Amino acid sequence: MTGSNLASSCLVSRPANATPSWVLGLILGCSAIATANAAPEDVERLGKDLTCVGADKSANADGSIPAFSGKWLGVPPHVDFKGTGNHPIDPYPDEKPLFVITTANLAQYSQYLSDGQKALFKLYPATYKMPVYPSHRDFRFDDGVCNATRENASIARLVDDGEGVVGKTGGTPFPVPRSGLELLKNASAFTLRAWTEEYTSDNAYVLKDGNINWGRVHSRNLAPSLEPGKKGETVGNSAFYLNETLLPQRDKGEINTGTEFWNDKTEPRQAWRYDPGTRRVRQSPGYGFDMSFPGSGGSITVDEVRLFNGSGQRYDWKIVGKREMFIPYNTYRLHAANLKYADLLTPGHFNQDAMRYERHRVWELEGTLKPGYRHLYGKRKLYIDEDTWFPMLADNYDNRGELWRTSMLNFFYAYESQRPQAGVGLYYDLNAGSYLAFNLINEQRSGYQLNKPGFSPRDFGPEAARRFGQ
């Protein structure tokens, strides 16, 4: 069955008395591609029983997940935040864990954990734990995001076998996703983040014996469509990046830069690399997928930075459903300047005393490698926060179906950008007993610098790499 035929078969009329199970059945049956807009009644739910970007506003049955308050936009009134470039400040500084999950009580909470989380308990039974804090849903998106999302709910659609989206920028394209590809686009190409980022971060590859291979990168990112107050069409460039390697010493001066587009089929990602040894810039054809990410020691692939990025063409994607899970959330303290790397980077796994987990509702998205395609991962699972559309956890399986790597991103709401900010990523290799702590900023003089003006597309690409490299 072709993509267009499959899309047509999914465009069925929704009965007036449709039950939730009927709707979920339609979602799962149409997971390959769907090109229709959201049903009018779903659009009308935005801002009512759903948040403006599509999350369920209500609390869960026992109140452990609170109702969405959205009471804060920007800096909360009790927080003394000095502005961008400073390390994050915890808006809940006095909270203590409600309980701690250990191997002793794991069975009581296992239904709220991913396979990867349970694998870490099995691998490190004496030391791995998860401190669970009160859950909060206190931050909201600005009106511009809400307006663009509402418009997208009526007009956005997938094109080119799900590789592109036609719609408006500045909002979520599919606030009520009906297919795996729609959900994937929400959680990868259309994440609502700062429109400019600049920071220097440390990357620690912690080996099984506790030794650490260090990396350091100066990163600059630009997403013009996310500039506050700006809204446009999904055509042309969507984002730019430029990463300059500072450590290890042997790679110092290497520059990787590239451009992302809204349609991965008609305009695939373009990337270039500056080699300080030859002082030449070369294009990196086909950059992405399961290529090793520069400076990671082969511990992660290019397309698992921020858990998933780039084209999803090699996988069949389906929505498994929605569930409650313990996920990293409001992870301000983890990024504080008073925490030293020596305290955080313990053998086997990251120091769990610095982590904060909360109970939230997530979308579970599964990708299965298509016949005839190759990738290191035969199956992938992403767990996507309903309030932000950011992937929080990922489980990656090898081509024999065995769980190989599990990862998590520590997000926090950045006051200056009024958007979630991707902080430290933790990537565990369950076979090697190693992990990568990615984008550490604790011992850097400056934190993330967000939404600073002055970036332009000419600061990225091959000519920019040449200028930076001289």
Secondary structure, DSSP 8 states (H G I E B T S, - for coil): --HHHHHHHH-----TT--HHHHHHHHHHT-S-------HHHHHHBTTTB-TTS-B-S--TTSSS------BSSS-TT-----TTS----SSTT---SEEE-TTSHHHHGGGS-HHHHHHHHHSTTT--EEE------B---HHHHHHHHHHHHH-EEETTTTEEESBSSS-S-SS--SHHHHHHHHTTT----SEEEEEEEEEEE-TTS-EEEEEEEEEEE-GGGSTT---BS-SEEEEEEEEEEESGGGTT-EEEEEEESBTTTS--EEEEEETTTTEEEE-TT--TTSB-TTTTTSSBGGGTTS--S--TTEEEEEEEEEEEEEE-S--GGG-TT--HHHH--SSS--GGG--EEEEEEEEEEEEE-TT---S-SEEEEEEETTT--EEEEEEE-TTS-EEEEEEEEEEEETTTTEEEEEEEEEEETTTTEEEEEEE-TTSSS--EES-S---GGGSSHHHHHHHH-
